Amino acid sequence: MKNDLTFAINSITFDENYQPSDNTRITTNFANLARGDSREQNLRSALRMIDNRFNALANWDNPHGDRYSVELEIISVDLDIKGSGEAFPSIEVLKTNILDRKTNERIEGIVGNNFSSYVRDYDFSVVLLEHNKNQTRFSVPDNFGDLHGKLFKHFIQSDSYKQHFKKRPVICLSVSDNKIYQRSENHHPVLAMNICLTSLL
């Protein structure tokens, strides 16, 4: 399958002027920020919060908490199967760069972060629902998530990925500091261990 897949990578700056493309999933976090009457204020607030948090973490040579700025790009990945010329949107991730205002150096960050996938959406919204339709007990179909995982692996091993990015991807998951989560016995082939909320702190 690997040789039959071609990935095209496009990027757009995520700043206060960002406008979601027609191919962006409507539930994607950064797209949601860029909708509505307060879109520019929402974007400015989110970007300021990111900068503030980064400066708070990098504080040892940053006495005023304003040395660094995080620059974000939205990376959209289109997939063409067997060179058909009919690519479709498959993955969206964020790419970071760090601007050091003291040295004017731009430090390459990581790609990944907020991960979005139409194939994953299809797995959860169509495949999983259909599998459990009219069933008395919830279950996961065989090979659930395999396609999603394989496409992502092929992408990060592709020439397109290696030409655009020097670093391996890092995918971030949401966690909480005021809730207690416990690992269950369920192990998903792509999503790995299932973590369940057990109580509030």
Backbone bond lengths (Angstrom), bond angles and torsions (degrees), N, CA, C in turn:
res aa  C-N    CA-C-N  psi(-1)  N-CA   C-N-CA  omega(-1)  CA-C   N-CA-C  phi
1 M - - - 1.464 - - 1.519 111.07 -
2 K 1.351 117.38 -31.77 1.456 121.17 -172.99 1.518 112.64 -55.11
3 N 1.338 117.56 -44.50 1.454 121.18 -176.21 1.520 112.82 -73.82
4 D 1.319 117.54 -11.03 1.457 121.24 -179.80 1.524 112.57 -90.71
5 L 1.329 117.47 -4.67 1.457 121.29 -174.48 1.525 111.10 -108.20
6 T 1.323 115.32 131.92 1.461 121.29 175.03 1.522 108.24 -124.36
7 F 1.331 115.76 130.65 1.459 120.92 -178.10 1.525 110.09 -110.67
8 A 1.323 115.99 131.53 1.461 122.03 174.24 1.525 108.14 -111.51
9 I 1.321 116.38 129.43 1.461 121.56 -174.48 1.518 109.95 -111.75
10 N 1.324 115.87 128.30 1.461 122.65 175.78 1.518 108.67 -125.41
11 S 1.319 116.10 153.19 1.465 119.07 179.05 1.516 110.57 -137.01
12 I 1.321 114.59 152.99 1.458 121.93 175.77 1.525 107.54 -141.70
13 T 1.316 116.08 139.88 1.460 120.57 -179.34 1.522 110.07 -68.55
14 F 1.323 115.45 134.12 1.465 120.81 175.97 1.523 107.60 -98.70
15 D 1.335 115.21 98.56 1.460 121.45 178.28 1.519 108.19 -140.53
16 E 1.318 117.43 -167.73 1.467 119.47 -175.18 1.518 112.77 -67.97
17 N 1.321 118.16 -13.36 1.466 122.16 178.27 1.529 113.02 -97.04
18 Y 1.311 116.74 4.11 1.467 121.21 -175.96 1.527 111.91 -61.73
19 Q 1.329 114.90 133.83 1.463 122.80 174.58 1.530 107.61 -123.59
20 P 1.331 118.79 123.50 1.472 120.35 179.65 1.528 111.37 -59.29
21 S 1.325 116.34 139.56 1.460 120.25 177.20 1.523 109.47 -78.00
22 D 1.308 115.83 168.01 1.466 120.61 179.62 1.524 111.61 -64.43
23 N 1.331 117.17 -24.60 1.463 121.15 -177.54 1.520 113.82 -89.13
24 T 1.333 117.29 -5.56 1.463 119.90 -177.96 1.522 110.36 -74.08
25 R 1.330 116.13 134.28 1.469 120.64 177.86 1.523 109.06 -60.99
26 I 1.322 116.64 137.20 1.466 120.53 -175.63 1.517 112.44 -70.00
27 T 1.330 117.91 -18.18 1.462 120.53 -179.26 1.528 112.84 -95.69
28 T 1.321 117.88 1.62 1.458 120.58 -179.28 1.522 110.10 -67.70
29 N 1.330 116.91 136.11 1.464 121.47 -175.18 1.518 113.09 -55.49
30 F 1.328 117.62 -48.42 1.461 118.26 -176.27 1.523 111.96 -69.71
31 A 1.325 117.85 -26.62 1.463 120.03 175.94 1.524 110.62 -72.30
32 N 1.324 116.85 -38.24 1.465 120.32 178.20 1.519 111.91 -61.90
33 L 1.329 117.24 -36.27 1.463 120.69 178.43 1.524 111.65 -64.23
34 A 1.319 116.95 -27.54 1.461 121.64 -172.60 1.518 112.70 -97.62
35 R 1.325 116.88 24.75 1.462 120.44 178.83 1.522 109.94 -122.43
36 G 1.315 115.45 154.39 1.453 120.19 175.00 1.518 113.38 92.41
37 D 1.329 114.93 176.14 1.462 121.29 -175.89 1.525 113.13 -65.68
38 S 1.317 117.50 -27.76 1.474 121.09 -176.62 1.522 112.01 -101.29
39 R 1.318 117.07 24.25 1.461 120.55 -172.66 1.531 112.74 -57.34
40 E 1.349 117.78 -46.81 1.463 119.51 -177.47 1.521 111.44 -65.72
41 Q 1.326 116.78 -40.64 1.461 120.06 177.80 1.529 110.86 -66.01
42 N 1.326 116.35 -39.91 1.469 120.18 176.82 1.524 111.13 -59.74
43 L 1.324 115.77 -45.17 1.461 120.33 -179.26 1.522 111.24 -66.08
44 R 1.337 117.02 -44.71 1.469 120.09 178.42 1.516 111.10 -59.80
45 S 1.327 116.20 -43.72 1.470 120.57 -179.09 1.526 111.31 -63.67
46 A 1.335 116.43 -43.10 1.466 120.12 -179.84 1.522 111.28 -64.94
47 L 1.328 116.68 -43.38 1.463 120.37 -179.79 1.526 111.49 -66.96
48 R 1.325 116.74 -38.42 1.469 120.53 176.93 1.528 110.48 -64.90
49 M 1.322 116.51 -40.31 1.462 120.82 178.75 1.539 110.52 -63.05
50 I 1.329 116.69 -40.99 1.466 120.87 178.31 1.526 110.41 -62.93
51 D 1.343 116.76 -46.68 1.467 120.31 178.27 1.522 111.44 -60.61
52 N 1.328 116.59 -45.36 1.467 120.60 -178.97 1.523 111.30 -61.17
53 R 1.322 115.91 -42.49 1.461 119.29 -179.26 1.526 110.96 -66.90
54 F 1.318 116.44 -41.58 1.465 119.50 179.19 1.523 110.42 -62.95
55 N 1.330 117.65 -45.49 1.458 121.15 179.64 1.521 112.00 -64.48
56 A 1.319 116.74 -34.16 1.468 119.99 177.35 1.527 110.81 -65.92
57 L 1.323 116.82 -35.02 1.462 120.55 179.16 1.529 112.04 -77.80
58 A 1.332 116.59 -31.07 1.471 121.45 179.93 1.525 108.63 -105.03
59 N 1.326 116.53 67.31 1.468 119.90 -169.35 1.521 115.16 -103.20
60 W 1.326 118.71 -9.01 1.464 119.18 -171.06 1.531 112.79 -68.70
61 D 1.335 118.30 -30.49 1.472 121.41 177.08 1.527 110.14 -118.69
62 N 1.307 115.05 30.42 1.462 121.58 -169.02 1.533 108.98 -140.52
63 P 1.346 117.40 63.56 1.469 120.54 -169.94 1.524 114.83 -61.27
64 H 1.322 117.65 -28.46 1.469 120.48 -178.11 1.527 112.75 -97.84
65 G 1.329 117.23 -1.80 1.458 121.24 176.90 1.509 114.44 65.80
66 D 1.349 116.10 31.93 1.466 118.65 -178.31 1.529 112.67 -139.52
67 R 1.327 116.27 16.76 1.468 119.30 -174.88 1.523 112.79 -71.89
68 Y 1.311 117.68 -35.08 1.463 121.32 -170.75 1.523 112.53 -113.12
69 S 1.319 114.08 150.45 1.460 121.10 172.78 1.524 108.04 -132.69
70 V 1.323 115.89 136.70 1.462 121.02 179.96 1.528 108.87 -95.93
71 E 1.316 115.88 120.66 1.461 121.34 176.64 1.524 108.54 -99.05
72 L 1.321 115.97 136.07 1.465 120.82 -175.62 1.524 111.00 -121.63
73 E 1.305 114.96 139.51 1.462 122.13 170.80 1.521 108.45 -123.35
74 I 1.306 116.35 141.31 1.458 121.01 172.01 1.527 107.19 -92.96
75 I 1.318 115.13 120.79 1.464 121.45 -179.13 1.527 108.36 -100.82
76 S 1.321 115.81 119.07 1.466 121.53 178.10 1.524 108.88 -107.08
77 V 1.316 115.57 132.84 1.463 121.06 -176.74 1.526 109.21 -117.24
78 D 1.322 115.69 118.62 1.462 121.40 175.63 1.527 108.91 -100.10
79 L 1.309 115.60 142.04 1.466 122.02 -176.04 1.523 110.43 -114.93
80 D 1.323 115.35 128.21 1.464 122.40 174.79 1.531 107.32 -114.58
81 I 1.322 116.44 125.88 1.461 121.44 -178.99 1.524 109.81 -100.99
82 K 1.325 115.64 124.43 1.469 123.37 177.59 1.526 113.09 59.43
83 G 1.332 117.14 31.04 1.454 120.39 175.67 1.504 114.15 60.71
84 S 1.318 116.69 33.41 1.465 120.97 -176.53 1.520 112.51 -71.83
85 G 1.337 116.94 -18.67 1.458 120.19 -175.57 1.509 113.07 81.06
86 E 1.326 116.83 1.91 1.463 121.84 179.77 1.528 109.27 -113.48
87 A 1.318 115.43 77.38 1.465 120.78 -178.84 1.522 110.18 -76.89
88 F 1.327 115.25 151.13 1.458 119.78 175.80 1.525 108.85 -132.88
89 P 1.347 117.16 152.28 1.468 119.92 -178.55 1.523 110.43 -68.00
90 S 1.321 116.37 129.44 1.462 119.15 -177.18 1.521 113.30 -119.47
91 I 1.326 117.96 -39.74 1.462 121.23 -172.67 1.523 109.84 -140.79
92 E 1.323 116.65 144.13 1.462 122.29 167.00 1.523 108.56 -131.18
93 V 1.324 115.71 134.74 1.461 121.91 176.98 1.524 108.34 -139.12
94 L 1.319 115.71 171.20 1.458 121.08 175.70 1.522 110.05 -105.06
95 K 1.319 115.80 146.75 1.465 122.93 174.97 1.521 107.48 -120.56
96 T 1.325 116.48 133.58 1.461 120.68 -178.71 1.520 111.41 -111.11
97 N 1.324 114.76 147.75 1.456 123.38 165.20 1.522 106.58 -134.45
98 I 1.313 116.60 147.12 1.457 121.53 -179.25 1.521 108.42 -110.79
99 L 1.321 116.82 123.37 1.459 122.03 175.86 1.522 108.79 -96.28
100 D 1.332 115.78 120.11 1.462 122.18 175.67 1.524 107.14 -92.29
101 R 1.321 116.93 106.69 1.464 120.85 -176.09 1.529 112.40 -69.24
102 K 1.314 117.31 -21.97 1.471 120.97 -179.44 1.525 111.21 -75.09
103 T 1.325 116.94 -42.41 1.472 121.13 -177.21 1.528 112.94 -104.27
104 N 1.330 116.51 -6.71 1.469 122.78 -174.27 1.529 112.44 60.73
105 E 1.316 115.73 23.73 1.463 120.82 177.99 1.528 110.03 -89.24
106 R 1.321 115.50 139.79 1.462 120.82 174.66 1.528 107.51 -106.68
107 I 1.328 115.48 117.54 1.458 122.03 -175.06 1.522 108.76 -101.33
108 E 1.319 115.99 124.18 1.464 119.10 -179.76 1.521 110.24 -67.09
109 G 1.318 115.41 129.45 1.452 120.84 177.93 1.518 111.02 -96.25
110 I 1.309 115.20 -152.56 1.460 120.77 -177.15 1.524 110.56 -105.76
111 V 1.301 115.16 161.10 1.457 122.11 172.40 1.523 107.32 -108.57
112 G 1.296 115.42 149.11 1.464 120.05 -178.80 1.506 109.35 128.34
113 N 1.325 115.04 -101.79 1.456 121.52 177.03 1.523 111.17 53.22
114 N 1.306 117.05 -116.70 1.461 122.27 179.93 1.535 108.79 -73.69
115 F 1.322 117.53 113.46 1.469 122.00 -171.99 1.524 110.45 -106.56
116 S 1.320 116.00 133.49 1.457 121.47 -177.71 1.524 109.10 -134.91
117 S 1.332 116.25 136.11 1.465 119.55 -175.97 1.521 111.11 -147.59
118 Y 1.327 115.46 127.56 1.461 119.90 175.94 1.523 111.37 -67.52
119 V 1.333 117.10 -34.25 1.463 120.16 -179.52 1.522 110.14 -66.00
120 R 1.326 116.63 -41.13 1.464 120.09 176.90 1.530 110.10 -62.60
121 D 1.330 116.50 -41.59 1.465 120.08 176.98 1.521 110.72 -57.85
122 Y 1.326 116.30 -43.66 1.464 120.78 179.71 1.525 110.41 -62.63
123 D 1.337 116.55 -42.40 1.469 120.08 178.42 1.523 111.48 -56.82
124 F 1.333 115.99 -47.80 1.459 119.51 -175.08 1.525 112.96 -80.24
125 S 1.327 116.83 -38.05 1.464 120.18 -173.72 1.522 113.88 -85.88
126 V 1.321 117.91 -24.47 1.462 121.27 -176.52 1.531 111.06 -117.72
127 V 1.322 116.97 -60.14 1.472 120.82 -174.30 1.522 111.49 -61.74
128 L 1.327 116.98 -49.88 1.464 120.62 -176.98 1.524 111.69 -66.36
129 L 1.333 116.54 -41.22 1.469 119.73 178.94 1.523 111.23 -64.60
130 E 1.312 116.40 -43.71 1.467 120.22 -179.34 1.528 110.96 -65.24
131 H 1.313 116.48 -39.36 1.465 120.87 -179.72 1.528 111.38 -62.73
132 N 1.330 116.93 -36.26 1.468 120.94 -175.66 1.526 113.56 -96.43
133 K 1.322 116.71 3.37 1.460 120.79 -179.95 1.531 110.20 -62.38
134 N 1.318 115.50 128.82 1.474 123.42 178.80 1.529 113.45 62.91
135 Q 1.323 117.19 19.80 1.460 120.94 177.35 1.529 109.60 -96.81
136 T 1.303 117.46 147.60 1.468 121.07 179.64 1.524 111.91 -85.36
137 R 1.316 116.13 -17.98 1.462 119.96 -178.53 1.528 109.62 -134.47
138 F 1.324 115.68 136.17 1.465 120.67 -179.02 1.526 110.40 -70.48
139 S 1.331 116.37 138.02 1.463 120.93 175.03 1.527 109.14 -149.31
140 V 1.302 115.39 168.23 1.459 122.27 -179.93 1.525 108.52 -111.01
141 P 1.332 118.62 130.41 1.467 120.05 -178.60 1.526 112.05 -66.70
142 D 1.327 115.27 156.92 1.461 120.30 175.64 1.530 109.46 -58.52
143 N 1.311 115.71 142.31 1.470 122.57 177.85 1.523 113.51 64.04
144 F 1.330 116.80 18.92 1.467 119.74 179.87 1.529 109.62 -63.14
145 G 1.325 116.16 126.81 1.459 121.20 178.58 1.514 114.73 86.05
146 D 1.326 117.41 -5.96 1.465 119.71 -176.96 1.530 112.18 -61.84
147 L 1.330 116.92 -44.68 1.464 120.21 -178.40 1.523 110.44 -61.64
148 H 1.316 116.16 -44.86 1.464 121.88 178.45 1.529 110.33 -56.48
149 G 1.318 116.28 -48.38 1.456 120.93 -178.95 1.519 112.69 -65.17
150 K 1.325 116.59 -41.27 1.463 120.24 -178.64 1.525 111.63 -67.81
151 L 1.332 117.03 -40.09 1.463 119.76 178.16 1.520 110.97 -62.66
152 F 1.340 116.44 -41.45 1.460 119.84 179.64 1.533 110.52 -65.24
153 K 1.322 116.94 -42.04 1.471 120.05 178.12 1.526 111.06 -62.50
154 H 1.331 116.61 -42.90 1.461 119.42 178.69 1.523 110.79 -63.59
155 F 1.325 116.53 -37.08 1.464 119.98 179.51 1.524 111.09 -62.56
156 I 1.334 117.74 -49.50 1.470 119.08 -175.88 1.534 112.40 -73.20
157 Q 1.339 116.92 -14.27 1.467 120.40 175.16 1.532 112.11 -95.74
158 S 1.327 116.49 -2.78 1.462 120.76 -173.84 1.527 111.82 -77.71
159 D 1.337 115.28 158.66 1.460 120.70 174.73 1.526 110.48 -62.69
160 S 1.322 116.82 -35.84 1.468 120.27 179.75 1.519 110.99 -59.63
161 Y 1.331 116.66 -45.75 1.468 119.79 179.10 1.527 110.25 -62.23
162 K 1.327 116.78 -47.20 1.465 120.94 -176.21 1.525 112.04 -65.57
163 Q 1.330 117.56 -30.30 1.461 120.71 178.44 1.524 112.07 -73.74
164 H 1.328 116.91 -29.00 1.464 120.59 -176.26 1.524 113.90 -94.88
165 F 1.328 117.27 -30.17 1.464 120.13 -171.17 1.524 110.79 -131.99
166 K 1.323 115.72 134.65 1.465 121.01 179.95 1.521 111.81 -87.91
167 K 1.320 116.54 -23.32 1.463 120.24 -173.93 1.520 111.14 -108.94
168 R 1.318 114.87 154.15 1.458 120.90 175.83 1.528 109.16 -69.52
169 P 1.334 117.64 153.68 1.467 119.71 -178.24 1.524 112.22 -75.01
170 V 1.306 114.67 153.96 1.465 122.27 172.88 1.518 107.02 -127.89
171 I 1.319 116.69 122.73 1.461 121.40 179.55 1.520 108.45 -102.21
172 C 1.323 116.27 127.00 1.461 121.68 -176.54 1.524 110.67 -99.46
173 L 1.306 116.16 140.17 1.457 122.73 177.11 1.519 109.40 -114.54
174 S 1.314 117.02 148.78 1.459 121.41 177.90 1.519 109.90 -73.77
175 V 1.319 115.33 135.64 1.463 120.96 175.05 1.520 108.28 -132.99
176 S 1.314 116.01 168.67 1.460 120.43 -176.90 1.519 110.11 -129.86
177 D 1.335 115.79 147.73 1.461 119.25 176.21 1.531 112.10 -106.79
178 N 1.330 117.41 3.49 1.470 119.13 177.76 1.529 112.33 -123.00
179 K 1.335 116.32 13.73 1.462 121.21 178.18 1.527 108.68 -132.50
180 I 1.304 115.89 152.13 1.463 120.86 177.52 1.524 108.89 -105.61
181 Y 1.327 115.67 125.15 1.455 121.65 178.30 1.526 109.12 -113.15
182 Q 1.317 115.62 147.67 1.459 120.10 -179.94 1.520 109.53 -130.02
183 R 1.322 116.28 137.91 1.457 120.88 179.80 1.521 109.62 -73.00
184 S 1.332 116.32 132.27 1.459 120.95 178.05 1.528 109.56 -93.03
185 E 1.319 116.23 179.98 1.463 120.77 178.58 1.526 112.05 -81.60
186 N 1.331 116.62 -11.37 1.460 120.44 -177.92 1.526 110.41 -73.07
187 H 1.312 116.99 129.02 1.463 121.97 177.96 1.520 108.94 -125.50
188 H 1.339 115.68 116.92 1.456 121.62 -177.45 1.530 109.43 -92.79
189 P 1.349 118.60 141.02 1.465 120.22 -176.67 1.524 114.40 -63.67
190 V 1.330 118.15 -24.89 1.461 120.95 179.33 1.523 111.14 -111.45
191 L 1.328 116.46 -46.31 1.457 120.80 -176.55 1.520 112.66 -81.47
192 A 1.326 117.27 -7.93 1.474 124.24 177.20 1.518 111.07 68.45
193 M 1.340 116.74 -138.83 1.463 120.22 -173.07 1.524 111.35 -70.64
194 N 1.326 115.97 142.02 1.455 121.87 176.39 1.526 108.86 -89.27
195 I 1.329 116.17 125.60 1.462 122.08 -178.72 1.525 108.20 -112.04
196 C 1.338 117.06 127.45 1.465 121.93 -175.22 1.527 110.54 -116.37
197 L 1.336 114.93 142.88 1.460 120.64 174.63 1.524 109.09 -70.40
198 T 1.334 116.49 128.10 1.465 120.03 179.61 1.519 112.37 -110.36
199 S 1.333 118.30 -34.89 1.463 120.02 -179.80 1.515 110.43 -167.61
200 L 1.336 115.37 169.57 1.460 122.37 175.45 1.515 109.15 -98.92
201 L 1.321 117.01 147.47 1.463 120.75 176.77 1.521 110.43 -76.63
